[in-house]
Amino acid sequence: MERFLNLKQLPARLTIEETAWFLGFSSHDIPILVARGFLRPLGHPAHNGQKFFLAATLDELRRDEKWFSKACDAIVEYWRRKNTRKAGRNGGHKDSSSGANAPQFANADG
């Protein structure tokens, strides 16, 4: 990463990992930003294919404080929703002890 960031001139197109390094995000944040419309990959890559991003566009975004603020908020919101769904599946508890091995109680009517 350090060697990449110290290049005098970046390549014209960057991978997801290089994009994350350049913008200061984690690699797993880039697909979230793509899905939310904050980043657009070059061309029309397959859903599960390698995606590239234009360095010149990323350089412009890198200087845009409003974009960064919205992008950071989108990532925080993504993880908040994901964690809320996870907590909802566990009945609001982090430790899910009521799984398949939990004892079943008889119905009070029968």
N, C-alpha and C positions, 0 to 999 in steps of 0.2 A: 504494500500500500504506500509506504513512504517513498519508494522509488518511483511509483506511478505519479504521485502528487508532486514530486520534484522535477518532473519532465518540463523542459522549457516550452514545448508545444505538445498539446494533447492530440491524440488521434481524432479524426473527424467524428467517428462514432464510438460510443462507449457501451460496454456490457452493463448488465444490471449491477454487478459488483463494483465496477469502476464508477458508475453513476452514483451509487451509494457513497463511495469514498469521496467523490467530487463534491456532492451536496451535503455531506456530513450526516447522512442517515445510515441505518443498518440495511443490509442486503434484503432482509425480510420486509422492510418498509416499502421498498420500491413497488412490488406488486399491488400493495394497498393503494399507493398513490396513482398507479396506472388504472386500477379499477374505479377509483373515485374521480378520474378525469384530470388529475393534477399533472400527470406526465403522459406523453404520447410516444409510443415506440415508432421507429422508422418503418415505413412500408406497411405491410399487412401480415405480420408473423402469425403462425399458428398459435392457438391458445396455449399449447404446451411447448412451443418452440422458443429458440433463442431470440431475445429481444435486444435491440440496439437503440441508443438514443443519441441525438445530434449534440455534440459538445458545445457548439455555438449557442443553441437554444438553452442548454443547461447553464451556460455562463450567464445568460440574461436572467434566468430564474434565480440564480445564485445571488444576484444583487437586488432582488425584489423582496423587500421586507413583508409586504402584504401577502405575497404568495407563500413565503415561508411560514408565516403565522397560520394561514389557512391550512397548509399542508400538515403542519404539526398538530393542529386541532383535529384534522381528519384522522390522523394516526391514533391520537388519544381516544377519539370517539370509537374507532374500530375496536380497539382493545377493551374499552369500557363495555361495549355491547357484547363482545365475545365472552368476557368474564362474567357478565350478568347472565348470559344464556347458560354458561357452565354452572354458575351458582344455582340457577333455576332448576337444572336437572338434578342437582344434589339436594333439593329441598331447602336451599339457602345455606347449607352447611358445606364447608370445605371437605370434611371427612364423610364419605358416603358409606355408612355402615349398614344401610338398609338395602343391600344388593341381593343377589340371587341366593346367597347363603343365609340370609336373615330368616329367623323363625316366622312361620305364618300363624296368626292367631285366629281362633275360631270365631265365627260370626256370632254376635250376641243373640240373634234370633234362633239359631239352630245349633 
